[in-house]
Amino acid sequence: MKNTLALVLALAVVSSPAYASRARLEALGEGKNGSYYINDSRNMFLNPASITKHKKKLLLELGNGAVVGANDRAGDNLAQGGFINTFGDFTYALYLNNTSDSALTAAATAAAPAPGSAIEFQVAGEGALNWGLGVLTGNTSNGADSSSYFGVRAGVEKDALAVFTSVGVSSKFVNDGVAPGSINQIKGKLRLDVGATYKVMNEMTAFGRFSTSTNEATVEAGATDVTAEVKSTNYGAGLGWDKEMTKSTHMFTRVEAAYAQTKQGDAVTAESFNVPVVLGAEAQALSWLAIRGSIGHSLIGRDITGRQSLGNLTTLAAGVGMTFGDVTVDGLVASSGSNGNVTGLGMGTGPAANQNFGFGDGMISRIAMTYNF
């Protein structure tokens, strides 16, 4: 870490921030794959039309190339990267190894290997109507065990309105070595994610989202396997404020109402709702140094199935961004709390990494670099 910081500080030159990393979004209490109201290049994983706002960037996220848990959360750094460039009147992007959380969760549930060789290509155009299209795929094969998925994205933007969708066309996760009574295969029928944002005014954005997925889960049961259909749905709606307090300070606020349900056959196996509020700030402390942090808290959270309140849904995060000429290095300095494993209920990416707030060997749990070329 000392050598890394010494190299970083040796490059210091004044420039403007790049706004493009998982570390930045997580420090501000958002999900690692984009925000409905904060401008960041990772919004490409929500709406491919957004790459027209982030041209000519090289994006790198440090990591070990593998994920320990079901989700690529703050403690499971999945190495990835890509670039956004232009060709004539078009903007295009190529990104490697950004595996979706739904695919990682399905692989973990089936005890299958996490999908690798992930690749995504996007192209977008500008005009009276901005548009974007993308395709994404990933696969891993390890003998009889395998994981694979294929999907598409599309999005349009016109004036204050943006509408976008991601469609999981096919997916399959297989592990033939599990014990009887355990899931050894998950086959996805269809996954649909739809979202929309509308700028009510310069500082306020209203947003809504809906997702649904249907999977066939096969349980190893000796001579005859048992297959059950599992369907998940998720809704969310809210408001986000991006307020410029001074020329060097922005305040961020998000209030959301979210609902999630999982059914196996006709039986509801999980149902919950949450109303979180997230407060964040980002300040340009020095010409080359930005500092940011957030707190997220569940105002109302209920596990309907268990007839009890959700777990401790308060999260804290802090991060820094250091800009040296055309290069920006972002880091998630600290995170603590728990999202209670309620992915999709508005708590952003659950912090699960550095609990020491900047002290010890794990001083920075995410490191990202963006180069503006």
N, C-alpha and C positions, 0 to 999 in steps of 0.2 A: 504494500500500500504506500509506503514512504517513497519508493521509486516511482510509482505511478503519479503521485501528487507532485513530485519534483519535476517530472517530465511535463506535466500539465502546466505548472506555474512557469516553466521556462518558455512556454509558447505564448505567454500573455500579450495580446494586442487588442485594442478597443474595437468592438463591432456590435451589431445588433443581435438579439437572441433569435434562435431558429424555430423555437416552439415545435418540437418534434421528438417526443420520446415517451416511453412508458413511465419513466421515472418522474417526469413532469406531471403527467396526468394523475398518477397515483398520489403524488405529494399534494395535489389539489383535490383529492377525494373522488376522482372519477375512475371509470373502468379503463383498463390498459389498452382497449381497442377502440378508443374514441369517446368523444363527449358530444352531447346534444346541443351544448351552448358555448363551449370554450373552443376557440380556434386552435387547432393542432393538426399536424400532418397525419397523425394516426386515425383521424376521422375517415381516412380512406377505407378503413375496415367496416365503417357504417355506410358511407356514401361514396362510391367511386368518383362521382362528379366533383368531389372536394379537392382532388389532386390538382385542379387548375389553379388553386390558391397557393400551392406549395411546389412550384416548378424548380427544377434544377437543384435537387438535394440528394446527397448520399446519406443513407440512414443505417446506422450500425447499433446493435444492442448486444452488449457482452453477456456471456453465459456459458454454461458447460455443454450445451447442445442436447441436454436431456432434461426431462421433467420428473421430479421425485413423486409428486402427488398427482391428484386427478386434474388439478388446474394449474396453469402457469401463473401462480400468484407471486407475490414479492419475494418469497423465499425459494422459489423454483425458477431460476433464471434460465430461460430458454434462449440460446444464442440465435440471433436472426438479423436480417438486414436486407437492404435493397436500395433502389434509387427511383427518383421521379425526374423525367426529362421531357423535352419537347421534340416533335417532328413535324415541321411545317406548322399548320394551324392546330395540331393535336398535341395533347399531353398524354404521356404514357408512363406506366410504373411497372417495375418488376420487383417482387419481394419474395424472399426465401425464408422458410421455416417458421412462419407465423401460424401455428396450428390452433384451430378454434377450441374454445373451452368445451363445447359440446362433444367434439371428437375425443378430447382428452378424458372427459368424464365417462363417456361410453367405453373407452378402452380400459379404464381403471375398473369399471363395473364388471366387465367381462374378463378381467385379469389378463387382457390382451396387451401386446406391446403398443406403446403410444405411437401414433402415426408419425412417420418421418418423411423425408424428401418432400416436404410441403413447398409448394410454389404457387404464386398468385400473379396474374398479369392483368393490368387494367389499362383502359384507354378512355380518354374524355375529350370533349369538344366544347367550345364556347360560342355563344351567340345570343339571340333573343331568349333561348332556352339552353342553359348549360346541361350537359348530359354526361353520363359515365357508365361503362360496362366493365365487368371483370369476371374472370374464371379462376377457380382455386381447386387444388387437388393435393392429396398426400397419401402415401402408402408405405407400409413396412411389412416385410415378410421374413419370418424366422421359423423355417420348417413348417410345421402344421399351424403355427400361430401367425396371425396376420391382422393388419388394420388397413383400411382404405376409406377414402371419402372423395366426393366430387361435388362442387357447387358453383353457383354463379351469383354475381351481384349486379345491381342496376340502380341508378339514381338520376334524378333531375333536380335542377334548381332554377327558379324563376323569381326574380325580385326577392321578396321576403320569405317565400315558401320553398321548402325542399322536401322531396318525398323519395324514399329509398327502400330497397329490399335486398335480402340475401336469401337464396334458396338452396338448401341442401338437397341435391338431386338423388344421391345414393351414398350409402355408407355401410361398412360391414366390419365387425370386430370379432375375431375368433381366437379362442384358446382351448385346445383339445385336451389339455392336461389337468383340468380342474377336478376336484373331488366331486363325487355324486352329491346332488343337492345344491350345487353352485351354478351360477350363470356361466356358460361357456361360449355363448355367441349372442351378439346383438346386431340385428339387421335393421337399418333405418329405411323407412318407407318414404318419408318426406319431412323436411324441416323448413319452416317459413318464418322469416323475421321481417317485419315491416315497421317502418318508422317515418315520422314526419316532424318537421320543425317549422315554426313561423315566428319571424321577428315582429313582436308586437310594437316595439320601438327599438332605438339603437342599442339600448342596454338590456332589454328583456327579450327572452325567447321562450315561447310555449312549445312543448313537445309531447308527443304521444308515441307509444310503441306497442307492438303485439308480436308474440312469437308462439308457434305451435310445432310440436314434433311428435311423430308416431314411430315407435320402434317395436320390433318383435324380439323379445328376449327368450332365449332357449336355455333351459335348465338341464344339466346333466343328471339323468335319473336312471342310470344303469342301462338296461337293454333298450328302453324307450325314452327318448327325450321329451320334455314338456315345453311347449311354446306358449307364451302369453303376450298379449299386445299391451304396450305401455304408452300412454299419451300424456304429454305435458303441455300446458298452456301458461302463458305469462302475459300480463298486461301492465302498462305503466303510463302515467301522465303527470306532467308537472310544469314548473316554471324555473328558468335559470336567469340570473342576473350577472352580467359582467360589467362592473362599474369602475370607471377610471377615476380614482380618488385624486391623484396627482399625476403629473407626467411620468412619474416613476413607479406608481403603485396602482395595482388593480385589486379590487375585492370581488370575490366570487360567492354566489349564494344559489343553492338549488333546493327546492322543495318538491317532493314527488310522492304520489300515491301508487303503490304497486301491489299486485296480486299474483299468486302462483298456485297452480293445482296440478297434481299428478294422479292419473287414473290407471288402474290395471284392470282391463276389461271394463265392467260397469262400476267397479268399486273405486271410491276415492281413497288413495293411500296416503296422500299428503296435500295439505291445503293451508295457505298462510297469506297474510297481508302485512304491509309495512308502510309507514309514512315517515320517511327519513328527511332530515334537514342537514345540509352540508354547508359549512362556512369555510372559505379559503381566502388566501391572500398571496400575491406575488409582487415582490418589490425589487427594483433595480438598486441594490445597495451601493454598488460601485459601477463604474462604466463597464466593467467586465464581469461583474458578479450579480446574479439574481438569487434571491432567497424566496422560498415559498413554503407554505404549510396549510394544513386544514384540520378540521374536526368534523366528524360525521356522527349524528346521533339519531336513534329511532324515537320519534315522538310517540308513535303508536305501533306496536308490533305484536301480532297474535298468531300463534300456531292453532289454527281452527281445528285440525284433526286431533291434536293432543289436548285441546281445551286449556291452553296455558299461554302465557306470554312468551315471546321469542327470547333467546338468550341475550347475553350482554352485547348489545348492538351499538357500541360507541367505539369509534376508531380515530386515531391520531396519526398524522404523517407530516414529515418535513423533508425538504430537499433543497438542492442548490443547482444553479446553472452557471457555468463559467464559459465566457465567450472570448475566443482568441482569433481575431481576424475573421476568416470565413468558417471557423470551426467552433462548435458549441459542444461542451461536455456537460451532461446532466447526471445527477446522482440522487438516489433516494437515501437520505442520510439516516432517517429513522422512521419506524412505523410501529404501532402497537394497537392492541385491541383485537376484536374478533368480529367477523361478519356473520357468525352463527351458521355458516354454510347455507346462507339464503341467497345464493347466486341469482341475480335477476330481480332482487327486491330493493334495488336502488342504493345499495351501500358501496358501489364502486368495486374495485378489486380489493378483496379482503387482505389487509396487511398481515403478513405471516413471517416477516423476516427480522430485521434488526430491532430488538427490543431495548437496546442500550442507549439510544438517542445520541449517537455519535462517539461513543467510547468503546474501546476494545478493538479486536481484529476485524470485526464486521462493520467498520465505520460507514461504508457505503454499500448497500445491498443491491442496488441496480446501477449500472454505469452505461451510459449511451453516448454516442457521438454523432453529430450531424454536420455535414460539410456542404456549404452552399457553393456550387460551382457555376 
